[in-house]
């Protein structure tokens, strides 16, 4: 983050960058910039930096008070309306503390202290008493962001209750004191900007984004009958498919199933980044899957696709383009297609700042498949292409890996072997290891132990068997004995 922060500072103030001194307290005008960023194209507010880019820093004893002030005021409709949850970050730069507030573009029009602010290269502008500009702002948001379509007859009963508990657990894993933990379901939806008033019709209700993120399956089908994501393996049977998952569920579970599909058919490969061991496959496809689910035009019936072939994995989804052709990560300007959905994914740890996905995919793709680069092609149909070498695709549909990736016994797999006693259900294993994130446990702990041949299912022919348990193989028992001797 430090290198990225210095790069931001070096660019100087502009339409998406604002500096504030905030030495001992939050500047009075800080929320004018936050409001303007929300209304325009998003940006970075840096506290502790002078107008000329000099880093003066925020006094250490004032940092927590300023952080609390930002979070409290962002969720106070008297200060910012509608409220918008922000996650300020403290960065040490050359021995000085800078508070970084990344503000995404919002799909709603916001006011601060009753005033509407917009932004251009010269700073923040109060357009409250300029009705034509305010109207244009509303119309631009309405036409650009169909995720904001209001469904006045959708009620709390139309949402999947279990998803709220899961979302809170995911949010807690990102931040132990996340505000959603103390909110009821209705408050959470409103805090996430998923309940709003349509300024053209006057109707109030839950939005399309709310339904897609947390709605029951039958409600999603009622609202968007064409909604689906198609995951396909096409290697042996190129005319049809070797394996397929037709996904028509909420975006939270859609993410799980797409990541599980990737894990089933592509091998892991690990890379040391400092002292951290990175799963390159998961890092790349976390970004790819997130992009397919977040940055698409849901009102178009064109189905989103993720297809694994011999030489590549490619995705397609309908798009509202803001350019044409290949995207260059060095000079592209990220544009949020569904900022409310993107922000929700960020809060549960499944997305990062806008634009980071493309940069991360470029960063890790050449390590996963040496000598290659991904492609991102902007058009009416947005396409992502991740090259893989012939034979790199593996799994039930395509046979064994070709040795392209050396499989090592991961620390996570060893932990599973050490914890397993007799036959245990997945939840029992997670409890022993004190893990609560089911998806993370399956992908990073359970599957490596199974692929290494240390554990097996008691019902191998029925992966979803209600009484499915896991037990050590003879190979796993030998490893367990070695671990116990250490």
KOLGUTOR-679974 format. One record per residue (C-alpha): residue in three letters; x, y, z. Coordinates in steps of 0.02 Angstrom, whole numbers, padded with zeros to 5 digits, always signed. Layout:
residues N
ALAXYZ/...
This chain:
residues 486
UNK+00000+00000+00000/UNK+00146+00118+00037/UNK+00210+00111-00143/UNK+00034+00135-00210/UNK+00005+00282-00091/UNK+00163+00371-00148/UNK+00107+00346-00328/UNK-00062+00426-00286/UNK+00023+00574-00200/UNK+00140+00599-00347/UNK-00008+00622-00463/UNK-00064+00775-00365/UNK-00241+00834-00333/UNK-00368+00808-00471/UNK-00542+00745-00507/UNK-00510+00583-00409/UNK-00377+00638-00281/UNK-00397+00762-00137/UNK-00272+00809+00000/UNK-00319+00874+00173/UNK-00200+00920+00315/UNK-00307+00855+00461/UNK-00160+00865+00579/UNK-00261+00853+00740/UNK-00442+00837+00682/UNK-00547+00800+00530/UNK-00561+00947+00410/UNK-00734+01026+00405/UNK-00733+01010+00215/UNK-00684+00825+00212/UNK-00863+00766+00189/UNK-00888+00888+00046/UNK-00751+00792-00045/UNK-00824+00625+00006/UNK-00996+00680-00057/UNK-00921+00743-00220/UNK-00823+00582-00249/UNK-00980+00478-00218/UNK-01078+00584-00342/UNK-00945+00589-00478/UNK-00821+00447-00513/UNK-00749+00404-00343/UNK-00575+00442-00280/UNK-00448+00446-00139/UNK-00457+00569+00005/UNK-00286+00579+00091/UNK-00279+00655+00266/UNK-00109+00714+00323/UNK-00053+00781+00154/UNK-00038+00965+00107/UNK-00107+01037-00056/UNK+00065+01032-00137/UNK+00087+00847-00095/UNK+00197+00872+00058/UNK+00166+00732+00183/UNK+00148+00814+00354/UNK+00057+00668+00433/UNK-00083+00655+00560/UNK-00037+00666+00745/UNK-00032+00491+00818/UNK-00146+00538+00963/UNK-00276+00608+00842/UNK-00283+00459+00722/UNK-00416+00356+00812/UNK-00528+00506+00841/UNK-00522+00551+00656/UNK-00556+00371+00604/UNK-00706+00364+00721/UNK-00769+00531+00655/UNK-00763+00470+00474/UNK-00854+00307+00508/UNK-00984+00386+00623/UNK-01025+00531+00507/UNK-01030+00420+00352/UNK-01169+00321+00437/UNK-01260+00475+00501/UNK-01398+00532+00381/UNK-01386+00707+00455/UNK-01207+00717+00393/UNK-01213+00608+00237/UNK-01376+00559+00153/UNK-01401+00423+00106/UNK-01269+00352+00225/UNK-01123+00261+00147/UNK-01008+00144+00243/UNK-00823+00191+00224/UNK-00667+00096+00278/UNK-00525+00221+00310/UNK-00350+00149+00321/UNK-00196+00212+00413/UNK-00033+00201+00316/UNK+00141+00241+00383/UNK+00237+00337+00251/UNK+00415+00388+00291/UNK+00378+00385+00476/UNK+00218+00487+00462/UNK+00038+00429+00473/UNK-00077+00459+00327/UNK-00262+00415+00333/UNK-00321+00350+00165/UNK-00508+00355+00129/UNK-00551+00267-00033/UNK-00723+00326-00090/UNK-00802+00225-00233/UNK-00924+00304-00353/UNK-01099+00278-00288/UNK-01250+00234-00392/UNK-01351+00358-00287/UNK-01348+00546-00269/UNK-01282+00599-00098/UNK-01293+00757+00004/UNK-01190+00818+00151/UNK-01270+00934+00277/UNK-01413+00955+00153/UNK-01301+01008+00008/UNK-01262+00919-00155/UNK-01079+00922-00208/UNK-01004+00873-00375/UNK-00822+00868-00426/UNK-00707+00916-00569/UNK-00520+00940-00588/UNK-00526+01099-00484/UNK-00609+01024-00331/UNK-00781+01010-00249/UNK-00928+01116-00306/UNK-01092+01150-00218/UNK-01229+01125-00350/UNK-01375+01124-00227/UNK-01455+01279-00303/UNK-01420+01230-00483/UNK-01572+01121-00522/UNK-01518+01079-00699/UNK-01352+01006-00640/UNK-01436+00911-00498/UNK-01565+00840-00618/UNK-01428+00784-00738/UNK-01339+00700-00593/UNK-01496+00601-00547/UNK-01530+00554-00728/UNK-01351+00496-00755/UNK-01358+00384-00601/UNK-01530+00317-00649/UNK-01479+00272-00827/UNK-01307+00204-00785/UNK-01348+00095-00636/UNK-01491-00027-00658/UNK-01439-00111-00494/UNK-01535+00033-00413/UNK-01704-00015-00487/UNK-01828-00013-00344/UNK-01949-00157-00312/UNK-02078-00086-00190/UNK-02164-00254-00161/UNK-02006-00347-00107/UNK-02008-00374+00081/UNK-01885-00444+00210/UNK-01971-00613+00193/UNK-01908-00622+00014/UNK-01726-00630+00071/UNK-01628-00786+00119/UNK-01611-00777+00309/UNK-01458-00890+00316/UNK-01362-00776+00199/UNK-01368-00632+00323/UNK-01279-00737+00454/UNK-01150-00789+00328/UNK-01122-00611+00269/UNK-01093-00554+00448/UNK-00963-00692+00473/UNK-00873-00642+00313/UNK-00878-00459+00365/UNK-00809-00505+00537/UNK-00663-00595+00455/UNK-00619-00430+00370/UNK-00648-00322+00523/UNK-00689-00391+00697/UNK-00789-00235+00743/UNK-00883-00218+00579/UNK-01044-00116+00604/UNK-01150-00249+00518/UNK-01121-00365+00666/UNK-01233-00257+00776/UNK-01369-00225+00646/UNK-01528-00322+00613/UNK-01563-00378+00434/UNK-01661-00223+00386/UNK-01528-00106+00456/UNK-01392-00203+00364/UNK-01482-00186+00197/UNK-01507+00000+00222/UNK-01327+00025+00279/UNK-01268-00062+00121/UNK-01372+00057+00014/UNK-01490-00081-00043/UNK-01650+00011+00004/UNK-01687+00176-00079/UNK-01813+00296-00150/UNK-01837+00310-00338/UNK-01828+00497-00366/UNK-01925+00486-00530/UNK-02074+00385-00467/UNK-02067+00420-00280/UNK-02073+00233-00242/UNK-01971+00166-00097/UNK-01908-00012-00081/UNK-01769-00139-00096/UNK-01662-00132-00252/UNK-01614-00255-00387/UNK-01441-00263-00305/UNK-01522-00319-00141/UNK-01621-00457-00227/UNK-01469-00520-00323/UNK-01357-00521-00170/UNK-01472-00594-00038/UNK-01638-00642-00119/UNK-01716-00814-00115/UNK-01695-00912-00277/UNK-01878-00898-00326/UNK-01876-00709-00297/UNK-01723-00688-00408/UNK-01807-00792-00543/UNK-01965-00686-00530/UNK-01869-00522-00545/UNK-01744-00581-00678/UNK-01804-00741-00762/UNK-01651-00745-00877/UNK-01521-00728-00738/UNK-01388-00865-00740/UNK-01202-00897-00749/UNK-01142-01045-00852/UNK-00981-01135-00798/UNK-00917-01256-00930/UNK-00767-01370-00960/UNK-00739-01402-01145/UNK-00579-01503-01173/UNK-00619-01681-01226/UNK-00793-01649-01294/UNK-00766-01483-01384/UNK-00933-01490-01473/UNK-01031-01495-01310/UNK-00946-01503-01140/UNK-00857-01618-01017/UNK-00931-01539-00861/UNK-01054-01400-00827/UNK-01135-01302-00685/UNK-01288-01199-00729/UNK-01292-01072-00588/UNK-01454-00978-00551/UNK-01432-00927-00369/UNK-01388-00769-00274/UNK-01220-00686-00304/UNK-01146-00744-00138/UNK-01175-00928-00177/UNK-01137-00901-00362/UNK-00962-00847-00310/UNK-00940-01006-00207/UNK-00994-01120-00348/UNK-00885-01036-00478/UNK-00732-01046-00364/UNK-00771-01228-00326/UNK-00786-01263-00513/UNK-00615-01185-00543/UNK-00539-01283-00397/UNK-00612-01443-00470/UNK-00534-01421-00641/UNK-00374-01319-00622/UNK-00221-01363-00517/UNK-00154-01258-00376/UNK+00015-01174-00389/UNK+00096-01081-00245/UNK+00212-00932-00240/UNK+00304-00850-00095/UNK+00270-00664-00083/UNK+00380-00604+00058/UNK+00340-00723+00200/UNK+00165-00759+00134/UNK+00122-00913+00032/UNK+00005-00864-00111/UNK-00113-00983-00200/UNK-00095-00914-00376/UNK-00245-01004-00447/UNK-00361-00937-00313/UNK-00289-00761-00322/UNK-00316-00751-00510/UNK-00489-00825-00516/UNK-00550-00731-00363/UNK-00530-00577-00472/UNK-00601-00658-00629/UNK-00754-00730-00541/UNK-00782-00566-00447/UNK-00778-00471-00611/UNK-00906-00586-00694/UNK-01027-00568-00549/UNK-01003-00384-00506/UNK-00969-00290-00667/UNK-01108-00349-00782/UNK-01271-00279-00846/UNK-01398-00392-00764/UNK-01550-00327-00857/UNK-01486-00398-01022/UNK-01534-00581-01053/UNK-01360-00625-01121/UNK-01298-00764-01003/UNK-01131-00742-00916/UNK-01009-00883-00955/UNK-00847-00953-00885/UNK-00771-01085-01000/UNK-00616-01191-00967/UNK-00527-01249-01125/UNK-00357-01330-01159/UNK-00263-01168-01187/UNK-00366-01041-01093/UNK-00505-00997-00973/UNK-00618-00861-01038/UNK-00770-00770-00973/UNK-00905-00666-01056/UNK-01038-00554-00983/UNK-01150-00417-01052/UNK-01080-00245-01019/UNK-01111-00059-01034/UNK-00945-00014-01115/UNK-00849+00145-01077/UNK-00723+00109-01214/UNK-00683-00023-01343/UNK-00543-00149-01364/UNK-00406-00219-01252/UNK-00379-00140-01082/UNK-00202-00087-01038/UNK-00177-00100-00848/UNK-00047+00041-00852/UNK-00164+00176-00916/UNK-00344+00120-00898/UNK-00475+00213-00797/UNK-00583+00091-00698/UNK-00769+00125-00704/UNK-00892+00043-00583/UNK-01032-00050-00670/UNK-01127-00094-00510/UNK-01047+00005-00367/UNK-01169-00052-00233/UNK-01137-00235-00272/UNK-00950-00201-00285/UNK-00949-00116-00116/UNK-01045-00260-00037/UNK-00918-00384-00106/UNK-00777-00276-00039/UNK-00853-00277+00136/UNK-00855-00468+00139/UNK-00678-00485+00070/UNK-00720-00542-00105/UNK-00664-00387-00198/UNK-00537-00248-00174/UNK-00530-00070-00234/UNK-00595-00035-00408/UNK-00462-00073-00538/UNK-00355-00183-00425/UNK-00430-00343-00499/UNK-00355-00313-00671/UNK-00187-00265-00598/UNK-00184-00418-00483/UNK-00230-00534-00626/UNK-00086-00467-00731/UNK+00029-00485-00581/UNK-00010-00667-00545/UNK-00054-00737-00717/UNK+00127-00744-00778/UNK+00176-00838-00620/UNK+00036-00966-00636/UNK+00066-00995-00821/UNK+00242-00929-00862/UNK+00263-00822-01016/UNK+00080-00772-01029/UNK-00026-00618-01001/UNK-00214-00606-00975/UNK-00327-00508-01090/UNK-00472-00395-01043/UNK-00577-00341-01191/UNK-00706-00203-01168/UNK-00860-00204-01278/UNK-01046-00240-01271/UNK-00987-00410-01212/UNK-00844-00396-01088/UNK-00717-00536-01109/UNK-00578-00599-00996/UNK-00450-00724-01062/UNK-00331-00815-00944/UNK-00203-00920-01040/UNK-00158-01093-00975/UNK-00038-01220-01050/UNK-00102-01376-01137/UNK-00142-01506-01006/UNK-00144-01383-00862/UNK-00331-01407-00840/UNK-00365-01554-00726/UNK-00505-01630-00624/UNK-00645-01755-00642/UNK-00684-01706-00821/UNK-00506-01702-00888/UNK-00400-01829-00796/UNK-00237-01803-00702/UNK-00123-01652-00706/UNK+00026-01664-00823/UNK+00157-01613-00697/UNK+00145-01431-00747/UNK+00128-01390-00562/UNK+00226-01474-00424/UNK+00107-01522-00284/UNK+00180-01500-00110/UNK+00107-01543+00057/UNK+00038-01377+00116/UNK+00036-01324+00297/UNK-00153-01317+00287/UNK-00162-01499+00229/UNK-00050-01550+00374/UNK-00166-01458+00494/UNK-00315-01557+00430/UNK-00221-01722+00449/UNK-00168-01675+00625/UNK-00346-01628+00675/UNK-00438-01776+00599/UNK-00493-01909+00723/UNK-00582-02065+00658/UNK-00723-02004+00545/UNK-00777-01822+00556/UNK-00900-01709+00468/UNK-00839-01550+00384/UNK-00913-01439+00521/UNK-00830-01545+00657/UNK-00661-01524+00573/UNK-00686-01336+00557/UNK-00730-01323+00741/UNK-00573-01418+00793/UNK-00466-01300+00687/UNK-00566-01149+00748/UNK-00611-01098+00570/UNK-00777-01018+00523/UNK-00761-00979+00337/UNK-00827-01134+00249/UNK-00770-01086+00074/UNK-00594-01045+00132/UNK-00584-01209+00230/UNK-00640-01314+00081/UNK-00525-01233-00047/UNK-00368-01202+00056/UNK-00374-01343+00186/UNK-00487-01488+00140/UNK-00455-01501-00047/UNK-00264-01495-00034/UNK-00271-01636+00095/UNK-00381-01739-00019/UNK-00278-01703-00176/UNK-00121-01756-00082/UNK-00206-01922-00042/UNK-00206-01899+00147/UNK-00395-01901+00176/UNK-00546-01970+00086/UNK-00735-01955+00092/UNK-00839-02092+00171/UNK-00962-02072+00025/UNK-00846-02035-00123/UNK-00982-02062-00253/UNK-01101-01939-00169/UNK-01006-01777-00130/UNK-01163-01696-00059/UNK-01218-01845+00046/UNK-01304-01781+00205/UNK-01196-01897+00313/UNK-01035-01862+00220/UNK-00881-01880+00330/UNK-00694-01878+00306/UNK-00563-02003+00364/UNK-00377-02031+00350/UNK-00307-02142+00213/UNK-00160-02258+00250/UNK-00049-02122+00179/UNK-00131-01996+00294/UNK-00108-02108+00446/UNK+00079-02119+00411/UNK+00091-01930+00397/UNK-00008-01909+00559/UNK+00114-02024+00651/UNK+00261-01924+00585/UNK+00179-01761+00639/UNK+00144-01830+00814/UNK+00328-01879+00835/UNK+00387-01702+00799/
